Amino acid sequence: MTAPTASSAPATSSASTAARRRPWRGVLVATALPLDDDLSIDYDRYAEHCAWLVANGCDGVVPNGSLGEYQVLTPQERARVVETAVAAIGGARVMPGVAAYGSTEARRWAEQAAEAGCGAVMLLPPNAYRADERAVVAHYAEVARAGLPVVAYNNPIDTKVDLVPELLARLHGEGHIHGVKEFSGDVRRAYRIAELAPELDLLIGADDVLLELAVAGAKGWVAGYPNALPKASVELYRAAVAGDLTASLPLYRRLHPLLRWDSRVEFVQAIKLSMDVVGRYGGACRPPRVPLLPEQEAAVRAATEKAVAAGLA
């Protein structure tokens, strides 16, 4: 299996249908990828994990995000991960990450997602260099031509390209994006985005600002820690977006020692360790990621065990 080649015509009708469904709303888990001892992908285990997440209340999955270690996958692996998720839970519940160094390659991944039956894709801005606004707009315009609705992913910490509210409003106004996974950590942006682009769906992009962005009007959560704690995470999200602080705030405080790991460099290792602790399979990561330091492992393990003891797993 190889990466797909670009097609000649976008599937505009499927894009408009998917946009009406807004499949990016709700709790979409950025899935961790199970690796065997030789660091090959265990596709059967991955399919079971996707089905388990949905069975435990999550609305869908986001394969090939950073948590899924997409940067160190071969094209064949990356395509098969998407196909495995679609086969496990249906394409309407799958929103793959399609980030790539080049816009043409990112568009091809979006076309592969469309061919697999996915309802939307998630796209980082150009990240091989510090792109200016013209390059960012051209990048999203190119990928949007694949025909699927695009959810932008703003992660200026890692990409060095900041999708500020004014730029997001332009991208949305020109029809290139339908939502944004907001990972800047600046919760004040939610209100500016709503002012400039009221029809652009804001998605919580970092677990440790979930409550703040939910109260500010977020329509979804591209989530990390539901990989280990789906029921408690979904309960937290539902209460938060409903404005029920009586239910959400105490739960948020109890989970926050874990949720904050989602914004740290070692987030993949931490979430996989928590999965191991609760009885799921997390396993190892591919290089260049290395195991947690002993003190980091102890902190994650202790916080996870405390959550289990509290009945949150």
N, C-alpha and C positions, 0 to 999 in steps of 0.2 A: 504494500500500500504506500502511495506517495502523496505528497501534498498536491491538491487540485490545481489545475490551471484556470486562469480567468476566463469567464464566459463572456459572450458578446452582448448580452442584454440583461438588465437587472430585472428581478422579479418584483416589480412595483406593486402588483396587486397583493401579493403575499405580505409585502411590507406594510401596506395600509391595513390589512386585516389584523396582522400581529400588533400593530400600533394601537388599534382599537381594544385589543385584549389586554394590552399593557402587561405582558408576562413578567416584567421585571419587578412588579409590585409584590410586597410580602417579604417573607424571610427566604432569601436565596443563599445557600451555603456555598462559599468558596471552598471547594472540596480539597482535602488533603489526599495525596495519592499514595496508596499502599505499595511498597516495594518489597520484593523478596530479599533473601540474604545476599544474593548476587546483584542487588539493586535493579533488577528487571521489574517491570510493572506486573502486579497481580491483577489482571483485568476482572477476573471473577470476583475477587474480593472488593474491587472498586464498584462493580455493578451492585453487589449486595449492600455496600455502604450507601450508595445513592438511594436505593429502595428503602433502606432503614431510616434515612433522614426524612424522607417523605412520609413514611409510616408513623414517624414520631412528630408530625405536625409541621415540618418545613414545607415551603411552597415550591421549592425547586433548587437547582444546583448551578454553580458556575465553575465548570471545569476549565483547566488551562489558565488559571490565574496564578499569581505569585505563590499562593499557598499550595497550588498544584504543581509547583516547580517547573512551569512550562519552559523556562529558559534553558533547561538542561535536557529537554526531550528531543528525540529525533522527529522529523516531520511525520514519519510513519506512526510513531507512538502518539504524537499529538492528535493526529486524525482519529486514531483508534480510541483514544480516551473520550472524545466527543461522541463517537458512534456507540461506545459502551454505555455512556450515560443516557443517551436517547433510547437505546434498547431497554434499559432498566426502568425508566420512569416516563418515557414519552417526551417528544421534542418540545412540546409546549412548556415543559418545566425546566428546560435546559438553556442557559445563556452563556455560551463559551466566551472566554477571553480570546481576542484575536490580535493581540499586540504583536508587532514585528518592527524591525528596524526600518523597513521600507514600506511605503504606502501600498505599493502593488502587492507585496507579500501579505500585508494585513487584509487587503481586499480578497485575496485568494482564500485566506482562512475564513473570512465572512461568507464567501461562496460555499466553502466546504460545510460550514454550519447550516447554511440554507439547504444544501443537498441532503444533509443528514436529518433535516426536519426541525431544526431549532426555531424558536420564535423570536429571538433577538440575540445581539452580540454586545460584548463590552470591550471598549477600545481605549487604551492609553494614547496620549498624544505622542508625536515623534520623540524618541528618547535616546537616539544615538548622538544627539548634540542638543544644545539649548536653542530650540526652534523659536522663531518669531511668530507673530500672529498670522501673517500670511501663510506661512508653512503649516501652521496648525489647522487653519481653515481648509487648506487644500488637502491635507491628510484626511480629515473627517469627511470631506466631500467625496474623495475617492472611495473610501470604504463604504459610505452610504450607497454608492452605486451598485453594490452587491445585492441590494434589495431588502435586506433585513433592517429593522429598526436598530439604531445604535445607541447604547448607553455609554456616555463618556466616563472615563475614570480619571479623576483628578488626584494625582499623587505627586505634588511638587517636591516632596522630601526625596523621593527616589529618582524622579525623571528630570528634575530641575526645570520643568516647564509647568507653569502655574496657570490653570484654567480659571482665571478670576471670573467673578460673576458677569462682568461686562462681556467677556469673551464667550462665556457659556450662552448668554442671551443672544449673541450674534450667531453662534453655531445653531442654536435652536430656531432662531428666526429664519435662517436660511434652509431649514429643513434637514440638517445633517444629524441632529441628535434628538432623542426623546426624553432622556433622563441623564442624571449624573451621579456616579458614585463619588461622594465627597470625602476625601481622606486628608484634607489639609489640617484638620484639627481645630480650625477656626470656626466655632459654631455660629459666630455672628454672620457668617456668609449666607446662612440659610434664609435670613430675612431679606438680604439684598437680592439673592437669586429670585425669591418669590416676587419681589417688586419689579424686577427687570424682565422676568420670564415666568409669569404665573402658571403657564401650562407645562413647564419643564418639571418633570418629577425628580425630586431630591431623594437620593438613596443614602442611607447611613453607610459610610465607608470604613469606619473604624469602630471596633467593638466598644472602646472605652469612652465614646461620646454618644452612645446609643440613646440614652434618656434625653440628653440635651437636644439632639436633632429630631427625635421623635416628637417631643413637645413643640418643636419649631415647625412641624408639618411634614416630616419625611413620609414618603409613600412606600418605602421598602428598606431592606437592610441586606447588603452583601456581607455576609457574616462569616466569622472564623470559628468562634468557640462552639457553635452548635455541632461541629464535628464531634465534640466530646459530650456536650450537654444540650441536646436538642430540645427536650421538653421544657426545661427551665428557661432556656433562651427564648423559645417561642412564647412562653407565658409572659416573660418580661417584655418582649416586643409588643405583644397584643395589648397588654395593660398600658404600656407607655404611649402608643399611638392613640389609644382611647382617652388619654389624659387622666388615667386613674393613678394618681401619685400615691395613694394609700397602698395600693398593691405593688406598684412598680418600684418605688424608691427603696423600700427595704430590700427587695430582691436584687436591685441594681447594686446596692452597697455590698451585699453578700457575694455577688459574682465579680465585682470590680477587681479584686486581686488577681483574677484570671483574665478578665477582659482586657486589662491594660497591656498584657503581653502581646496582643494583636498589633500594637503600635511600636513594638520593639524589633530590633534587627533579627532576633532569634525567634520570631513568631512561629515559623514553621516547626522548628524543633519543639517549642513549648506546647503547641497545640497537639502535635503527634504524641508527646509524652503524656499529656492529659488523657488522650484517647487510650493509651496503654493502661493508665491507672484505673480508668473506669471500666475496663474490660473490653474495649474495642481494640482494633489493631491500628496503631499509629506507625511504629517501625522507624526505620532510618531515613535519612535524606541523602540525596546525591551530592557529591562534591560540586562546588567548593564549600557548601555548608558543612560544618563540623558539629560534633555533639556539644550539648550545653556544658558549661563549666559546672563543677560539683555544686557550687553555691546556687547557681541558677536552677539546676535540676532539683535541688532540695526545696527551693522556694516554690517551684511549679508543683512538685509532688505534694508538698504540704497543703498548698491552697486547693489542689484538686481533691485530696483526701478529705479536707474540711467540707468541701461542697458535697462530696458523697455522703459523709456522715450527717449532713443537714438534709439529706433526701433530695438533693438537686440533680442527681444523676439517674 
